[in-house]
């Protein structure tokens, strides 16, 4: 039986896995999604909205 790491590697090398990676890359380039992620991370870190450092 293949290890979990091997199964993950095989998935990402498959057509379905490559398509999923492309969808994620496209979504990551969207400025609205980037801002949503930054706000979520700020909440998770306990920072208040609007106090995010611009070191991105």
GINORRA-V998979 format. One record per pair of residues at least 12 apart in sequence whose ideal C-beta (glycine too) atoms are under 7 Angstrom apart, sorted by the first residue. I is the first residue (numbers start at 1). J is the second residue. D is the distance in Angstrom with one decimal. If there is no record, write none. Layout:
I_J_D + I_J_D
This chain:
38_52_5.9
